[in-house]
Amino acid sequence: MSPSEHDIYQEHVLEHYEDPYHRGSLADATHSDEGNNPLCGDVIQIDLKLSEDGRIEQAWFDGEGCKISQASASMLTEAIEGKSLDEVKAFSAEEMLKLFGPRLTPNRQKCCLLSWRVLQSAVHSPVRDIDDDEDSNGPPRFGGPSLSEES
């Protein structure tokens, strides 16, 4: 890679770090998950809003950590909007590293791939709506007699 290509890649990473795409939480997310890299402390949460036909309408991320983990999460959320669930599930770690751009050492690849790992689990993690609970207006019912009925 020529020095000018390297500079362009570095600039692209810094742009996503300093002015991230859809950073924050998504109030009406349909799917969400969070993960971390225990070796360095990076944390990423990804919130998704899926359309009825299974496309990513919106993708948001939040978290804290190094420039690589945060910039890659921004790049990923931007890249997956409009994609189908099947396309997102088929998106590989190798494709994520290509999307990021600069070559990374194996340890830094883990920073880049954190958001990808969280995305892959988020598509399988629907947000549970409290209104969906059965009989959410009272204590849980177990079908047997209550203690007061047993005497």
C-alpha positions as CSV (number, residue, x, y, z in Angstrom):
1,M,0.0,0.0,0.0
2,S,1.4,3.4,-0.9
3,P,1.8,6.1,1.7
4,S,-1.1,8.1,0.2
5,E,-3.4,5.0,0.4
6,H,-2.4,4.5,4.0
7,D,-3.2,8.1,4.8
8,I,-6.7,7.8,3.1
9,Y,-7.4,4.7,5.2
10,Q,-6.3,6.4,8.4
11,E,-8.4,9.4,7.6
12,H,-11.5,7.2,6.9
13,V,-11.0,5.5,10.3
14,L,-10.6,8.9,12.1
15,E,-13.7,10.3,10.4
16,H,-15.8,7.4,11.7
17,Y,-14.3,7.7,15.2
18,E,-14.7,11.5,15.5
19,D,-18.1,11.7,13.7
20,P,-19.7,8.3,14.1
21,Y,-22.7,7.1,12.1
22,H,-25.8,6.5,14.3
23,R,-24.1,6.5,17.7
24,G,-26.5,6.2,20.6
25,S,-29.4,3.9,21.5
26,L,-32.4,3.2,19.4
27,A,-35.6,3.6,21.4
28,D,-37.8,1.4,19.1
29,A,-35.2,-1.3,18.5
30,T,-36.5,-4.8,17.6
31,H,-33.2,-6.5,18.2
32,S,-30.2,-5.6,20.5
33,D,-27.1,-7.1,22.0
34,E,-24.0,-6.0,23.8
35,G,-20.5,-7.5,23.9
36,N,-17.1,-6.7,25.2
37,N,-13.5,-7.6,24.7
38,P,-12.3,-8.5,28.2
39,L,-8.6,-8.2,27.1
40,C,-8.8,-4.5,26.4
41,G,-12.1,-3.3,27.9
42,D,-13.8,-2.3,24.6
43,V,-17.6,-2.5,24.8
44,I,-20.1,-2.3,22.0
45,Q,-23.9,-2.4,22.0
46,I,-25.8,-2.7,18.7
47,D,-29.5,-1.8,18.4
48,L,-31.4,-2.8,15.2
49,K,-34.8,-2.0,13.9
50,L,-36.0,-4.7,11.4
51,S,-38.8,-4.1,9.0
52,E,-41.6,-6.6,8.6
53,D,-39.9,-8.1,5.6
54,G,-36.7,-8.7,7.5
55,R,-34.5,-5.8,6.4
56,I,-32.4,-3.6,8.6
57,E,-34.3,-0.3,8.7
58,Q,-32.0,1.3,11.2
59,A,-28.8,0.3,13.0
60,W,-27.3,2.1,15.9
61,F,-24.3,1.5,18.2
62,D,-23.0,2.7,21.5
63,G,-20.0,1.8,23.5
64,E,-16.6,2.8,24.6
65,G,-13.1,1.7,23.7
66,C,-10.3,2.3,21.3
67,K,-10.5,4.1,18.0
68,I,-10.6,0.8,16.1
69,S,-13.5,-0.7,18.0
70,Q,-15.6,2.5,17.8
71,A,-14.8,3.4,14.2
72,S,-15.5,-0.2,13.0
73,A,-18.9,-0.1,14.8
74,S,-19.8,3.1,13.0
75,M,-18.7,1.7,9.6
76,L,-20.7,-1.5,10.2
77,T,-23.9,0.1,11.2
78,E,-23.7,2.3,8.1
79,A,-23.0,-0.6,5.8
80,I,-25.8,-2.9,7.0
81,E,-28.7,-0.5,6.8
82,G,-31.1,-1.7,4.0
83,K,-29.6,-5.2,4.0
84,S,-31.7,-8.3,4.6
85,L,-31.2,-10.5,7.6
86,D,-29.8,-13.2,5.4
87,E,-27.2,-10.8,4.0
88,V,-26.3,-9.7,7.5
89,K,-25.9,-13.2,8.8
90,A,-23.8,-14.1,5.8
91,F,-21.5,-11.1,6.3
92,S,-18.2,-12.6,7.3
93,A,-15.4,-11.6,9.6
94,E,-13.1,-11.3,6.6
95,E,-15.6,-8.9,4.9
96,M,-15.7,-6.9,8.1
97,L,-11.9,-6.5,8.1
98,K,-12.1,-5.4,4.4
99,L,-14.8,-2.9,5.3
100,F,-12.5,-1.4,8.0
101,G,-9.6,-1.0,5.6
102,P,-6.2,-0.8,7.2
103,R,-4.4,-4.1,7.9
104,L,-4.4,-4.9,11.6
105,T,-2.4,-7.1,13.8
106,P,-4.3,-10.1,15.2
107,N,-4.8,-8.4,18.6
108,R,-6.2,-5.3,16.8
109,Q,-8.4,-7.4,14.6
110,K,-10.2,-8.4,17.8
111,C,-11.0,-4.7,18.4
112,C,-12.3,-4.4,14.8
113,L,-14.4,-7.6,14.9
114,L,-16.1,-6.9,18.3
115,S,-19.0,-5.0,16.6
116,W,-19.3,-7.8,14.0
117,R,-19.6,-10.4,16.7
118,V,-22.2,-8.3,18.6
119,L,-24.1,-7.8,15.3
120,Q,-24.2,-11.5,14.7
121,S,-25.7,-12.2,18.1
122,A,-28.0,-9.1,17.9
123,V,-29.8,-10.5,14.9
124,H,-30.8,-13.5,17.1
125,S,-31.7,-11.4,20.1
126,P,-35.2,-9.8,19.8
127,V,-36.0,-7.1,22.3
128,R,-38.7,-8.4,24.6
129,D,-41.6,-6.0,25.0
130,I,-43.0,-5.9,28.6
131,D,-46.5,-5.7,27.1
132,D,-45.9,-9.2,25.7
133,D,-45.8,-10.8,29.1
134,E,-48.7,-13.0,30.0
135,D,-50.6,-11.5,33.0
136,S,-48.1,-8.8,33.6
137,N,-50.6,-7.1,36.0
138,G,-50.0,-9.4,38.9
139,P,-47.8,-12.0,40.4
140,P,-46.9,-15.1,38.4
141,R,-49.5,-17.9,38.5
142,F,-48.3,-21.5,38.7
143,G,-51.6,-23.3,38.2
144,G,-51.7,-24.9,41.7
145,P,-53.5,-23.8,44.8
146,S,-52.2,-20.7,46.6
147,L,-50.9,-21.1,50.2
148,S,-54.1,-19.6,51.6
149,E,-56.1,-22.3,49.7
150,E,-54.1,-25.2,51.1
151,S,-55.3,-25.1,54.7
